[in-house]
Amino acid sequence: MEQNKTSVLVVCMGNICRSPTAEGVLRRKAEAAGMTHLLHIDSAGTHEYHVGNPPDARAQKAARGRGYDLANLRGRHVSDQDFATFDYILAMDRDNLANLRRRCPEQHQHKVKLYLAFSSRFPNLNVPDPYYGGNKGFEQVLDMVEDAADGLLAEITRSNA
């Protein structure tokens, strides 16, 4: 990873719904803000259920409806190296946050936070897992991660100023 870039890892359980959606949203918003040269963005899951799989078709459809392309993303598992590599390790919910904190070495604990800690509309809430629900859940995920993406990019801009 390039040393002059701020690196962000977005994490959910399986890495096929919430975290790839957040990755796609962050990438697109960073591009629109002219920040792609400043960022490295990735996503992963705390469980290995869907390693190598593309995002859920419903997540891709909802994202595509708002101009985000998730088609080339593939599920991966959080690695021990990620804790040293990434500047921000952002969990979609408190269960995954607890899982990450259990695994994370002490010197990197400050990097692990809730993704919605950066949200103005949904501060510190869980991003609900839409996997077992209907299409409305995927739209709700998009509403939440779009808002938090704006806050996160503003935070990164301030810290790089």
GUKE-233640 format. One record per residue: residue number from 1; residue in three letters; x negated, y, z negated of N, C-alpha, C in turn. Coordinates in nm, 2 decimals, m for minus. Example, Ala and Ser with C-alpha at 12.3 -4.5 7.8 and 13.67 -1.06 7.14 Angstrom:
GUKE-233640
{r 1,ALA,{m1.32,m0.57,m0.78},{m1.23,m0.45,m0.78},{m1.32,m0.33,m0.78}}
{r 2,SER,{m1.28,m0.22,m0.71},{m1.37,m0.11,m0.71},{m1.29,0.00,m0.79}}
//
This chain:
GUKE-233640
{r 1,MET,{m0.08,m0.12,0.00},{0.00,0.00,0.00},{m0.09,0.12,0.00}}
{r 2,GLU,{m0.04,0.22,0.07},{m0.12,0.35,0.08},{m0.12,0.42,m0.05}}
{r 3,GLN,{m0.23,0.46,m0.10},{m0.25,0.52,m0.23},{m0.18,0.66,m0.25}}
{r 4,ASN,{m0.17,0.73,m0.14},{m0.11,0.86,m0.15},{0.05,0.86,m0.14}}
{r 5,LYS,{0.10,0.74,m0.13},{0.25,0.73,m0.12},{0.31,0.70,m0.26}}
{r 6,THR,{0.42,0.75,m0.29},{0.50,0.71,m0.40},{0.58,0.58,m0.36}}
{r 7,SER,{0.57,0.48,m0.44},{0.63,0.35,m0.41},{0.75,0.32,m0.50}}
{r 8,VAL,{0.86,0.28,m0.43},{0.99,0.25,m0.50},{1.03,0.11,m0.47}}
{r 9,LEU,{1.06,0.03,m0.57},{1.11,m0.10,m0.56},{1.25,m0.10,m0.62}}
{r 10,VAL,{1.35,m0.13,m0.54},{1.49,m0.14,m0.59},{1.53,m0.29,m0.61}}
{r 11,VAL,{1.58,m0.32,m0.73},{1.60,m0.46,m0.77},{1.74,m0.49,m0.81}}
{r 12,CYS,{1.80,m0.60,m0.75},{1.92,m0.66,m0.80},{1.90,m0.81,m0.83}}
{r 13,MET,{2.00,m0.89,m0.83},{1.98,m1.03,m0.87},{1.93,m1.11,m0.75}}
{r 14,GLY,{2.01,m1.11,m0.63},{1.97,m1.19,m0.52},{1.91,m1.12,m0.40}}
{r 15,ASN,{1.90,m0.99,m0.41},{1.84,m0.91,m0.30},{1.91,m0.93,m0.16}}
{r 16,ILE,{2.05,m0.94,m0.17},{2.12,m0.94,m0.04},{2.24,m0.85,m0.04}}
{r 17,CYS,{2.27,m0.78,m0.15},{2.38,m0.68,m0.15},{2.33,m0.54,m0.19}}
{r 18,ARG,{2.32,m0.53,m0.32},{2.30,m0.39,m0.38},{2.16,m0.34,m0.35}}
{r 19,SER,{2.05,m0.42,m0.37},{1.92,m0.36,m0.35},{1.88,m0.34,m0.21}}
{r 20,PRO,{1.92,m0.43,m0.11},{1.89,m0.39,0.03},{1.97,m0.27,0.07}}
{r 21,THR,{2.09,m0.26,0.02},{2.17,m0.14,0.05},{2.10,m0.01,0.00}}
{r 22,ALA,{2.05,m0.02,m0.12},{1.98,0.10,m0.18},{1.85,0.12,m0.10}}
{r 23,GLU,{1.78,0.02,m0.06},{1.66,0.04,0.02},{1.69,0.11,0.15}}
{r 24,GLY,{1.80,0.06,0.22},{1.84,0.12,0.35},{1.88,0.27,0.34}}
{r 25,VAL,{1.95,0.29,0.23},{2.00,0.43,0.21},{1.88,0.52,0.18}}
{r 26,LEU,{1.79,0.47,0.09},{1.67,0.55,0.06},{1.58,0.58,0.18}}
{r 27,ARG,{1.56,0.48,0.26},{1.48,0.50,0.38},{1.54,0.60,0.47}}
{r 28,ARG,{1.67,0.59,0.50},{1.74,0.69,0.59},{1.74,0.83,0.53}}
{r 29,LYS,{1.77,0.84,0.40},{1.77,0.98,0.34},{1.62,1.04,0.34}}
{r 30,ALA,{1.52,0.95,0.31},{1.39,1.00,0.31},{1.35,1.05,0.45}}
{r 31,GLU,{1.39,0.97,0.56},{1.37,1.01,0.69},{1.43,1.15,0.72}}
{r 32,ALA,{1.56,1.16,0.68},{1.63,1.29,0.71},{1.57,1.40,0.64}}
{r 33,ALA,{1.50,1.38,0.52},{1.44,1.48,0.44},{1.29,1.50,0.49}}
{r 34,GLY,{1.24,1.43,0.59},{1.11,1.44,0.63},{1.01,1.39,0.53}}
{r 35,MET,{1.05,1.29,0.45},{0.96,1.24,0.34},{0.90,1.10,0.37}}
{r 36,THR,{0.93,1.04,0.48},{0.88,0.90,0.51},{0.73,0.88,0.49}}
{r 37,HIS,{0.66,0.99,0.52},{0.51,0.98,0.51},{0.47,0.98,0.36}}
{r 38,LEU,{0.56,1.01,0.27},{0.53,1.02,0.13},{0.57,0.90,0.05}}
{r 39,LEU,{0.65,0.81,0.11},{0.71,0.70,0.04},{0.69,0.56,0.10}}
{r 40,HIS,{0.68,0.46,0.01},{0.69,0.32,0.04},{0.81,0.27,m0.03}}
{r 41,ILE,{0.91,0.21,0.04},{1.03,0.17,m0.02},{1.05,0.02,0.01}}
{r 42,ASP,{1.09,m0.06,m0.09},{1.11,m0.20,m0.08},{1.22,m0.24,m0.17}}
{r 43,SER,{1.27,m0.36,m0.16},{1.37,m0.42,m0.25},{1.34,m0.56,m0.28}}
{r 44,ALA,{1.39,m0.61,m0.39},{1.36,m0.75,m0.43},{1.47,m0.80,m0.52}}
{r 45,GLY,{1.47,m0.93,m0.55},{1.57,m0.98,m0.65},{1.50,m1.05,m0.76}}
{r 46,THR,{1.57,m1.05,m0.88},{1.52,m1.11,m1.00},{1.53,m1.26,m0.99}}
{r 47,HIS,{1.61,m1.31,m0.90},{1.63,m1.46,m0.88},{1.60,m1.49,m0.73}}
{r 48,GLU,{1.57,m1.62,m0.71},{1.52,m1.66,m0.58},{1.62,m1.72,m0.49}}
{r 49,TYR,{1.75,m1.69,m0.52},{1.86,m1.76,m0.44},{1.85,m1.73,m0.29}}
{r 50,HIS,{1.81,m1.61,m0.25},{1.83,m1.58,m0.11},{1.70,m1.53,m0.04}}
{r 51,VAL,{1.59,m1.58,m0.09},{1.46,m1.54,m0.03},{1.46,m1.57,0.12}}
{r 52,GLY,{1.42,m1.47,0.20},{1.41,m1.49,0.34},{1.54,m1.46,0.42}}
{r 53,ASN,{1.65,m1.45,0.34},{1.78,m1.42,0.41},{1.81,m1.28,0.43}}
{r 54,PRO,{1.88,m1.25,0.54},{1.92,m1.11,0.56},{2.02,m1.06,0.46}}
{r 55,PRO,{2.05,m0.93,0.45},{2.16,m0.89,0.36},{2.29,m0.95,0.40}}
{r 56,ASP,{2.38,m0.96,0.30},{2.51,m1.01,0.32},{2.58,m0.93,0.43}}
{r 57,ALA,{2.65,m1.00,0.52},{2.72,m0.94,0.64},{2.81,m0.83,0.60}}
{r 58,ARG,{2.88,m0.84,0.48},{2.97,m0.74,0.44},{2.89,m0.61,0.40}}
{r 59,ALA,{2.78,m0.63,0.34},{2.69,m0.52,0.30},{2.64,m0.45,0.43}}
{r 60,GLN,{2.60,m0.53,0.52},{2.55,m0.47,0.65},{2.66,m0.39,0.72}}
{r 61,LYS,{2.78,m0.45,0.72},{2.89,m0.38,0.79},{2.92,m0.25,0.72}}
{r 62,ALA,{2.93,m0.25,0.59},{2.96,m0.12,0.52},{2.85,m0.02,0.54}}
{r 63,ALA,{2.73,m0.06,0.53},{2.62,0.03,0.55},{2.62,0.08,0.70}}
{r 64,ARG,{2.64,0.00,0.79},{2.64,0.04,0.93},{2.75,0.15,0.95}}
{r 65,GLY,{2.86,0.14,0.88},{2.97,0.23,0.89},{2.93,0.37,0.85}}
{r 66,ARG,{2.82,0.38,0.77},{2.77,0.51,0.72},{2.64,0.54,0.78}}
{r 67,GLY,{2.60,0.47,0.88},{2.47,0.50,0.96},{2.35,0.44,0.90}}
{r 68,TYR,{2.36,0.34,0.82},{2.24,0.27,0.76},{2.22,0.14,0.83}}
{r 69,ASP,{2.10,0.10,0.87},{2.07,m0.02,0.93},{2.00,m0.11,0.84}}
{r 70,LEU,{2.06,m0.22,0.80},{1.99,m0.32,0.70},{1.95,m0.45,0.78}}
{r 71,ALA,{1.97,m0.46,0.91},{1.96,m0.58,0.98},{1.82,m0.65,0.97}}
{r 72,ASN,{1.71,m0.57,0.96},{1.58,m0.62,0.96},{1.53,m0.65,0.82}}
{r 73,LEU,{1.60,m0.62,0.71},{1.56,m0.65,0.58},{1.58,m0.80,0.55}}
{r 74,ARG,{1.49,m0.85,0.46},{1.50,m0.99,0.42},{1.48,m1.00,0.27}}
{r 75,GLY,{1.55,m1.09,0.21},{1.55,m1.11,0.06},{1.41,m1.16,0.02}}
{r 76,ARG,{1.37,m1.11,m0.09},{1.24,m1.15,m0.16},{1.26,m1.15,m0.31}}
{r 77,HIS,{1.17,m1.22,m0.37},{1.17,m1.23,m0.52},{1.07,m1.13,m0.58}}
{r 78,VAL,{1.11,m1.07,m0.69},{1.01,m0.98,m0.76},{0.89,m1.06,m0.79}}
{r 79,SER,{0.77,m1.01,m0.76},{0.65,m1.08,m0.80},{0.58,m1.01,m0.92}}
{r 80,ASP,{0.50,m1.08,m0.99},{0.42,m1.02,m1.10},{0.34,m0.90,m1.05}}
{r 81,GLN,{0.29,m0.90,m0.93},{0.21,m0.79,m0.87},{0.29,m0.67,m0.85}}
{r 82,ASP,{0.42,m0.68,m0.83},{0.51,m0.56,m0.81},{0.50,m0.46,m0.93}}
{r 83,PHE,{0.48,m0.51,m1.05},{0.48,m0.42,m1.16},{0.36,m0.33,m1.16}}
{r 84,ALA,{0.25,m0.38,m1.11},{0.13,m0.29,m1.09},{0.13,m0.21,m0.97}}
{r 85,THR,{0.20,m0.26,m0.86},{0.19,m0.19,m0.73},{0.29,m0.07,m0.72}}
{r 86,PHE,{0.41,m0.09,m0.78},{0.51,0.02,m0.76},{0.51,0.12,m0.87}}
{r 87,ASP,{0.55,0.25,m0.82},{0.56,0.36,m0.92},{0.69,0.36,m0.99}}
{r 88,TYR,{0.80,0.32,m0.91},{0.93,0.31,m0.97},{0.99,0.17,m0.94}}
{r 89,ILE,{1.04,0.11,m1.05},{1.10,m0.02,m1.03},{1.24,m0.01,m1.09}}
{r 90,LEU,{1.34,0.00,m1.00},{1.47,0.04,m1.04},{1.57,m0.07,m1.03}}
{r 91,ALA,{1.63,m0.10,m1.14},{1.73,m0.21,m1.15},{1.87,m0.16,m1.12}}
{r 92,MET,{1.95,m0.24,m1.05},{2.09,m0.20,m1.02},{2.18,m0.21,m1.14}}
{r 93,ASP,{2.15,m0.29,m1.24},{2.23,m0.31,m1.36},{2.15,m0.34,m1.48}}
{r 94,ARG,{2.21,m0.34,m1.60},{2.14,m0.37,m1.72},{2.09,m0.51,m1.74}}
{r 95,ASP,{2.16,m0.61,m1.68},{2.11,m0.75,m1.69},{1.98,m0.76,m1.61}}
{r 96,ASN,{1.97,m0.70,m1.49},{1.85,m0.71,m1.41},{1.74,m0.62,m1.48}}
{r 97,LEU,{1.78,m0.51,m1.54},{1.69,m0.43,m1.61},{1.62,m0.50,m1.72}}
{r 98,ALA,{1.70,m0.58,m1.80},{1.65,m0.66,m1.91},{1.56,m0.77,m1.86}}
{r 99,ASN,{1.59,m0.83,m1.75},{1.51,m0.93,m1.69},{1.38,m0.87,m1.65}}
{r 100,LEU,{1.38,m0.76,m1.59},{1.25,m0.69,m1.54},{1.17,m0.65,m1.66}}
{r 101,ARG,{1.23,m0.60,m1.77},{1.16,m0.55,m1.88},{1.09,m0.67,m1.96}}
{r 102,ARG,{1.16,m0.79,m1.96},{1.10,m0.91,m2.02},{0.97,m0.95,m1.94}}
{r 103,ARG,{0.97,m0.94,m1.81},{0.86,m0.98,m1.73},{0.75,m0.88,m1.72}}
{r 104,CYS,{0.78,m0.75,m1.74},{0.69,m0.64,m1.71},{0.58,m0.63,m1.82}}
{r 105,PRO,{0.46,m0.62,m1.78},{0.35,m0.60,m1.87},{0.37,m0.46,m1.94}}
{r 106,GLU,{0.33,m0.45,m2.06},{0.35,m0.33,m2.15},{0.30,m0.20,m2.08}}
{r 107,GLN,{0.19,m0.21,m2.01},{0.13,m0.08,m1.95},{0.22,m0.03,m1.83}}
{r 108,HIS,{0.31,m0.11,m1.78},{0.40,m0.07,m1.67},{0.54,m0.06,m1.71}}
{r 109,GLN,{0.58,m0.07,m1.83},{0.72,m0.06,m1.88},{0.78,0.07,m1.84}}
{r 110,HIS,{0.70,0.18,m1.84},{0.76,0.31,m1.81},{0.81,0.32,m1.67}}
{r 111,LYS,{0.78,0.23,m1.58},{0.82,0.24,m1.44},{0.96,0.18,m1.42}}
{r 112,VAL,{1.00,0.09,m1.52},{1.13,0.01,m1.51},{1.24,0.09,m1.56}}
{r 113,LYS,{1.34,0.12,m1.48},{1.46,0.21,m1.51},{1.58,0.16,m1.44}}
{r 114,LEU,{1.69,0.21,m1.48},{1.82,0.19,m1.40},{1.81,0.28,m1.28}}
{r 115,TYR,{1.86,0.23,m1.17},{1.86,0.30,m1.05},{1.95,0.43,m1.06}}
{r 116,LEU,{2.06,0.41,m1.13},{2.16,0.52,m1.15},{2.11,0.62,m1.26}}
{r 117,ALA,{2.00,0.60,m1.31},{1.94,0.70,m1.40},{1.92,0.83,m1.32}}
{r 118,PHE,{1.91,0.82,m1.19},{1.89,0.93,m1.10},{2.02,0.99,m1.04}}
{r 119,SER,{2.13,0.93,m1.08},{2.26,0.97,m1.02},{2.32,1.09,m1.10}}
{r 120,SER,{2.38,1.18,m1.03},{2.45,1.29,m1.10},{2.60,1.25,m1.12}}
{r 121,ARG,{2.66,1.17,m1.03},{2.80,1.13,m1.04},{2.82,1.01,m1.13}}
{r 122,PHE,{2.72,0.92,m1.14},{2.74,0.79,m1.21},{2.62,0.77,m1.30}}
{r 123,PRO,{2.58,0.87,m1.38},{2.46,0.85,m1.46},{2.45,0.73,m1.55}}
{r 124,ASN,{2.35,0.65,m1.53},{2.31,0.54,m1.61},{2.42,0.43,m1.62}}
{r 125,LEU,{2.51,0.42,m1.52},{2.60,0.31,m1.51},{2.54,0.20,m1.43}}
{r 126,ASN,{2.60,0.08,m1.44},{2.56,m0.03,m1.36},{2.62,m0.02,m1.22}}
{r 127,VAL,{2.54,m0.06,m1.12},{2.60,m0.07,m0.98},{2.66,m0.21,m0.98}}
{r 128,PRO,{2.80,m0.22,m0.97},{2.86,m0.35,m0.98},{2.82,m0.44,m0.86}}
{r 129,ASP,{2.81,m0.57,m0.89},{2.78,m0.66,m0.79},{2.90,m0.69,m0.70}}
{r 130,PRO,{2.90,m0.66,m0.57},{3.02,m0.67,m0.49},{3.03,m0.81,m0.43}}
{r 131,TYR,{2.94,m0.90,m0.45},{2.93,m1.03,m0.38},{3.06,m1.11,m0.38}}
{r 132,TYR,{3.13,m1.12,m0.50},{3.25,m1.20,m0.51},{3.38,m1.12,m0.50}}
{r 133,GLY,{3.36,m0.99,m0.46},{3.48,m0.91,m0.44},{3.51,m0.88,m0.30}}
{r 134,GLY,{3.59,m0.79,m0.28},{3.63,m0.75,m0.14},{3.55,m0.64,m0.08}}
{r 135,ASN,{3.59,m0.59,0.03},{3.51,m0.49,0.10},{3.50,m0.36,0.03}}
{r 136,LYS,{3.60,m0.33,m0.06},{3.60,m0.20,m0.13},{3.47,m0.19,m0.22}}
{r 137,GLY,{3.43,m0.31,m0.28},{3.31,m0.31,m0.36},{3.19,m0.27,m0.29}}
{r 138,PHE,{3.17,m0.30,m0.16},{3.06,m0.26,m0.09},{3.06,m0.11,m0.06}}
{r 139,GLU,{3.17,m0.05,m0.04},{3.19,0.09,m0.03},{3.15,0.16,m0.16}}
{r 140,GLN,{3.20,0.11,m0.27},{3.16,0.16,m0.40},{3.01,0.16,m0.42}}
{r 141,VAL,{2.95,0.05,m0.39},{2.80,0.04,m0.40},{2.74,0.15,m0.32}}
{r 142,LEU,{2.78,0.18,m0.20},{2.73,0.28,m0.11},{2.75,0.42,m0.18}}
{r 143,ASP,{2.86,0.45,m0.23},{2.89,0.58,m0.30},{2.79,0.60,m0.41}}
{r 144,MET,{2.76,0.49,m0.49},{2.67,0.50,m0.61},{2.53,0.52,m0.56}}
{r 145,VAL,{2.48,0.43,m0.47},{2.34,0.44,m0.43},{2.31,0.56,m0.35}}
{r 146,GLU,{2.40,0.62,m0.27},{2.38,0.74,m0.20},{2.35,0.85,m0.30}}
{r 147,ASP,{2.43,0.86,m0.40},{2.42,0.97,m0.50},{2.29,0.96,m0.58}}
{r 148,ALA,{2.25,0.84,m0.62},{2.13,0.82,m0.69},{2.01,0.84,m0.60}}
{r 149,ALA,{2.02,0.81,m0.47},{1.91,0.83,m0.38},{1.88,0.98,m0.37}}
{r 150,ASP,{1.98,1.06,m0.37},{1.95,1.20,m0.36},{1.88,1.25,m0.49}}
{r 151,GLY,{1.92,1.20,m0.60},{1.85,1.24,m0.73},{1.71,1.19,m0.74}}
{r 152,LEU,{1.69,1.06,m0.69},{1.55,1.01,m0.69},{1.46,1.08,m0.60}}
{r 153,LEU,{1.51,1.11,m0.48},{1.42,1.19,m0.38},{1.39,1.33,m0.44}}
{r 154,ALA,{1.49,1.39,m0.51},{1.46,1.52,m0.57},{1.36,1.51,m0.68}}
{r 155,GLU,{1.36,1.40,m0.76},{1.26,1.38,m0.86},{1.13,1.36,m0.80}}
{r 156,ILE,{1.12,1.28,m0.69},{0.99,1.25,m0.63},{0.93,1.38,m0.57}}
{r 157,THR,{1.02,1.46,m0.51},{0.98,1.59,m0.46},{0.92,1.68,m0.57}}
{r 158,ARG,{0.99,1.69,m0.68},{0.94,1.77,m0.79},{0.80,1.71,m0.84}}
{r 159,SER,{0.79,1.58,m0.85},{0.67,1.53,m0.91},{0.55,1.54,m0.81}}
{r 160,ASN,{0.58,1.55,m0.68},{0.47,1.57,m0.58},{0.44,1.72,m0.56}}
{r 161,ALA,{0.51,1.81,m0.62},{0.49,1.95,m0.59},{0.37,2.00,m0.66}}
//
